[in-house]
Amino acid sequence: MKSCSESYKAAGVDITAGYKAVELMKSHIARTMTSGVVSDIGGFGGLFELDMTNIEKPVLVSGTDCVGTKLKIAFLMDKHDTVGIDCVAMCVNDIICCGAKPQFFLDYIACGKNVPERIEAIVKGVAEGCVQSGCALIGGETAEMPGFYPVDEYDLAGFSVGVVDKKKILDKASVKEGDVIIALPSSGVHSNGFSLVRKVFDVESADIKSPVSQLGGKSVGETLLTPTKIYVKPMLALFDEVTVKAVSHITGGGFYENIPRSLPDGYSAKIKKADVKVLPIFKLIAEKGNIPERDMFNTFNMGVGMIAVVDKNDAEKALEVLKANGEDAYALGEVVKSDDGVIIE
């Protein structure tokens, strides 16, 4: 007998909608399958067999995160097929900072009402993020929670697990004065700072769908929904070619919080403000919100989504490798002896 419950449905939870959502998302999940997957969707756990080829001492690295209040923009724009990329990106970009390769991902969607087509769109984005990062979507959960979430809203979170050979874990202790800090450009605001962004643009009341000249003809809403860039594949290529000393994912807290995390005590990042390739959306946010420059660099990525620290003798090679892998990377600054963390001149 097919599972169904009229009583549960009357309470606001339609389990048949959940079954339909799973059927709709299967083709997207199939795109992410890698050789390590040894289970099908629908089981109580996702099974994954690690390939230990050329790995002497495997260390598992995990990362978990959510999309945050950027989802409010998705609700207003009624566009749900890209926030899944953000969810994956926030996890796998953290994992790559340890030198690890993401292996698999699981998502969690909580909603007020399960609309199968909307859940499918969300998972489509999650699957795309997994494809971009080379990891498999091996499971997840969709929870219909009437009365807890509005019927037209949802939350999205997830986690990923990666693996790295213990001897290849990045060690910031090797960072020294004169090392070069390389910037990997961001695609936009990514998935941090949206409480401030929403306040600046008054997104609940203002028009965020009309074209804006400062944004190249795109609307504010469209620009803000640009998915977080995933850096896994270009960074893995860089690890193969160059000795990378440290990596930082520039998320909430911007330059001032995240860059020092890749530096040992007593060292700071010296950056020329003129060298930062600031994206138009950040200039618009600062202008419209009358936000001080220091706050901008302490909240947003400002156009730099990830940084890598390399020896100055390896900088040119590092830039070549990153550009060959689709990243318009550039030298952002250098490491100096200082306790300031970040020095922006």
C-alpha positions in Angstrom: 0.0 0.0 0.0 1.3 3.5 -0.9 2.2 5.6 2.1 -0.2 8.4 2.8 -1.9 10.1 5.7 -5.0 12.2 5.4 -4.8 13.2 9.1 -1.2 14.4 8.7 -2.2 16.3 5.5 -5.0 18.0 7.4 -2.4 19.2 9.9 -0.4 20.8 7.1 2.1 18.1 6.1 1.6 16.4 2.8 3.9 13.4 2.7 2.9 12.6 -0.9 4.3 16.1 -1.9 7.6 14.9 -0.5 7.6 11.8 -2.6 6.9 13.9 -5.7 9.8 16.2 -4.8 12.2 13.3 -4.5 11.1 12.0 -8.0 11.6 15.5 -9.5 15.1 15.9 -8.0 16.5 12.5 -9.0 17.8 13.6 -12.4 19.7 16.5 -10.8 21.2 14.3 -8.2 22.3 11.8 -10.9 24.6 14.5 -12.3 26.6 14.5 -9.2 27.4 10.8 -8.9 31.0 9.9 -8.6 32.8 6.6 -8.4 32.8 6.7 -4.6 29.0 6.6 -4.2 27.7 3.2 -3.1 24.1 4.0 -2.1 20.9 5.2 -3.8 18.8 8.1 -2.7 16.1 7.0 -0.3 18.1 5.1 2.3 18.6 6.0 5.9 22.2 7.0 5.2 24.4 8.0 2.3 27.3 5.6 1.7 30.6 6.7 0.2 33.8 4.7 -0.4 36.9 6.8 -0.2 39.6 6.3 -2.9 42.8 6.1 -0.9 45.1 6.0 -4.0 48.3 8.0 -3.3 47.0 8.9 0.2 49.2 7.7 3.0 47.4 9.0 6.1 43.8 10.2 5.2 42.4 13.0 7.3 38.7 13.8 6.9 37.8 17.5 6.8 34.2 18.7 7.3 32.4 22.0 6.6 28.8 23.1 7.3 27.0 26.3 6.6 23.7 27.8 5.3 22.7 30.4 2.8 21.5 32.9 5.4 19.2 35.8 4.8 20.2 35.9 1.1 17.2 33.6 0.8 15.0 36.6 1.4 16.1 37.9 -2.0 15.3 34.5 -3.6 11.8 34.7 -2.1 11.3 38.3 -3.4 12.6 37.4 -6.8 10.8 34.0 -6.8 14.0 32.4 -8.1 15.2 29.3 -6.3 17.5 27.5 -8.6 20.8 29.2 -7.6 20.8 29.4 -3.8 21.7 25.7 -3.7 25.0 26.6 -5.3 25.6 29.1 -2.5 24.9 26.4 0.1 27.5 24.1 -1.4 30.0 26.8 -2.0 30.0 28.0 1.6 30.9 24.5 2.7 33.4 23.3 0.1 35.2 26.6 -0.1 36.0 26.2 3.6 37.2 22.7 3.1 39.6 23.6 0.4 41.3 26.0 2.8 42.7 23.0 4.5 44.1 21.6 1.3 41.3 18.9 1.2 39.3 17.7 -1.7 35.5 17.6 -1.1 34.0 14.1 -1.5 30.3 14.4 -0.8 27.5 16.8 0.3 24.2 16.5 2.1 21.5 19.2 2.2 18.7 20.1 4.6 15.7 22.0 3.4 13.0 23.2 5.9 9.9 24.8 4.6 6.4 25.9 5.6 4.8 24.1 2.7 6.4 21.5 0.4 5.9 22.7 -3.2 7.6 19.9 -5.1 8.6 22.1 -8.1 10.2 24.6 -5.8 12.1 21.9 -3.9 13.3 20.6 -7.2 14.6 24.0 -8.2 16.5 24.3 -4.9 18.1 20.8 -5.3 18.9 21.6 -8.9 21.1 24.4 -7.6 22.6 22.1 -4.9 23.5 19.6 -7.6 25.1 22.2 -9.8 27.2 23.3 -6.9 28.3 19.7 -6.3 29.2 19.3 -10.0 31.2 22.5 -9.9 33.1 21.2 -6.8 33.4 17.6 -8.0 31.6 16.1 -5.0 28.6 13.8 -4.9 25.1 14.7 -3.4 24.5 11.5 -1.5 21.6 12.4 0.7 19.6 15.1 2.3 16.4 16.0 4.2 13.3 18.0 3.3 11.2 18.9 6.4 7.7 20.4 6.0 7.1 22.4 9.1 3.7 24.3 8.9 3.3 27.0 11.5 7.1 27.2 12.0 7.9 28.7 8.6 5.6 30.8 6.4 4.1 28.7 3.5 6.2 30.6 0.9 9.5 30.5 2.7 12.2 27.9 3.5 15.7 27.6 5.0 18.6 25.8 3.4 21.7 24.4 5.0 24.1 21.6 4.3 27.5 20.0 5.0 30.3 18.5 3.1 33.2 16.1 3.9 36.5 16.1 2.2 39.8 14.2 2.5 43.5 15.2 2.5 46.7 13.4 3.1 48.0 14.4 6.5 51.3 15.5 5.1 49.5 17.9 2.7 47.4 19.8 5.2 48.2 23.4 4.7 50.3 24.8 7.5 50.3 28.6 8.0 53.4 28.2 10.2 55.5 28.2 7.0 54.2 31.8 6.1 57.0 34.4 6.2 57.7 38.0 5.5 57.7 38.8 1.8 55.3 36.0 0.8 52.7 37.1 -1.8 49.0 37.2 -1.2 47.1 36.2 -4.3 43.5 37.2 -4.8 40.8 35.0 -6.5 38.0 37.3 -7.6 34.5 36.8 -6.2 31.3 36.7 -8.3 29.6 39.3 -6.1 28.4 39.5 -2.5 28.4 35.7 -2.3 26.4 34.7 0.9 27.5 37.0 3.6 26.5 40.4 4.9 22.9 40.2 3.6 21.3 41.6 6.8 23.1 44.8 6.0 22.5 44.5 2.3 18.7 44.1 2.9 18.7 47.1 5.1 20.6 49.3 2.6 18.3 48.5 -0.3 15.1 48.2 1.8 14.4 45.1 -0.2 11.0 44.4 1.3 9.6 47.8 0.0 11.9 49.0 -2.7 12.0 48.0 -6.4 14.9 45.5 -6.8 13.8 44.1 -10.1 14.4 47.1 -12.4 17.7 47.5 -14.3 20.4 49.6 -12.7 23.0 51.4 -14.8 25.7 51.0 -12.2 25.2 47.3 -12.3 25.6 47.0 -16.0 21.9 47.0 -16.6 21.1 44.2 -14.2 18.7 44.7 -11.3 19.7 44.8 -7.7 17.9 41.6 -7.1 19.5 39.8 -10.0 22.9 41.0 -9.0 22.5 40.0 -5.3 21.4 36.5 -6.3 24.6 35.8 -8.3 25.8 32.5 -6.9 28.8 32.2 -4.7 31.8 31.2 -6.7 33.2 27.8 -6.0 37.0 27.7 -6.0 37.6 23.9 -5.5 38.8 22.9 -8.9 41.2 25.8 -9.6 42.7 25.5 -6.1 43.2 21.8 -6.4 45.1 22.5 -9.7 47.2 25.1 -7.8 48.0 22.6 -5.1 49.3 20.2 -7.7 51.7 22.8 -9.2 52.8 25.2 -6.5 53.5 25.0 -2.8 50.6 26.9 -1.2 51.3 28.0 2.3 47.8 29.1 3.4 44.3 29.9 2.0 41.5 32.0 3.3 37.8 32.0 2.3 36.7 35.6 2.5 33.2 35.3 4.1 31.5 37.2 6.9 33.9 39.6 8.5 35.5 40.5 5.2 39.3 41.1 4.9 39.8 42.1 8.5 38.5 38.8 10.0 39.4 36.2 7.4 42.8 37.0 6.0 44.5 36.9 9.4 43.2 33.4 9.9 45.7 32.3 7.2 48.7 34.0 8.9 50.8 33.1 11.9 51.0 35.4 15.0 53.2 38.4 14.4 52.4 38.6 10.7 50.0 40.8 8.8 48.7 41.3 5.3 49.7 44.5 3.7 47.4 45.5 0.9 47.2 48.6 -1.4 43.6 49.7 -1.6 44.1 50.7 -5.2 45.0 47.1 -6.1 41.7 45.7 -4.9 39.4 45.1 -7.8 36.2 46.2 -6.1 33.0 45.1 -7.9 30.3 47.7 -8.7 27.8 46.2 -6.3 30.0 47.0 -3.4 30.4 50.6 -4.6 26.7 50.9 -4.8 26.1 49.4 -1.3 28.7 51.8 0.2 27.1 54.8 -1.6 23.5 54.0 -0.9 24.1 53.0 2.7 26.6 55.7 3.5 28.8 52.9 4.9 32.4 53.8 5.9 35.2 52.1 3.9 36.5 50.3 7.0 33.1 48.7 7.6 32.8 47.7 4.0 36.1 45.8 4.2 35.1 44.3 7.5 31.7 43.0 6.3 32.0 42.1 2.6 34.5 40.3 0.3 34.8 43.5 -1.8 35.4 41.4 -4.9 37.9 39.0 -3.4 36.4 35.6 -2.6 39.5 33.7 -1.7 43.2 34.4 -1.1 46.2 32.1 -1.3 49.6 32.8 0.2 52.7 31.6 -1.7 56.4 32.3 -1.7 57.3 35.3 -3.8 59.3 33.1 -6.1 56.2 31.0 -6.8 53.8 33.9 -7.3 54.2 34.1 -11.1 53.7 30.4 -11.5 50.7 30.5 -9.2 49.0 33.2 -11.2 49.7 31.2 -14.4 48.1 28.1 -13.0 45.0 29.9 -11.7 44.5 31.8 -14.9 44.8 28.6 -16.9 42.0 27.2 -14.7 39.6 30.1 -15.4 40.5 32.4 -12.5 41.4 36.1 -13.2 43.8 36.0 -10.2 46.1 38.8 -9.3 48.6 39.8 -6.6 46.7 41.5 -3.8 49.5 42.2 -1.3 52.3 40.8 0.8 53.0 39.4 4.2 54.8 41.7 6.6 55.9 41.5 10.2 53.2 43.2 12.2 50.4 42.5 14.8 47.8 44.6 12.9 46.3 41.6 11.0 45.4 43.5 7.9 46.9 46.8 6.7 45.0 48.5 3.9 46.8 51.6 2.6 
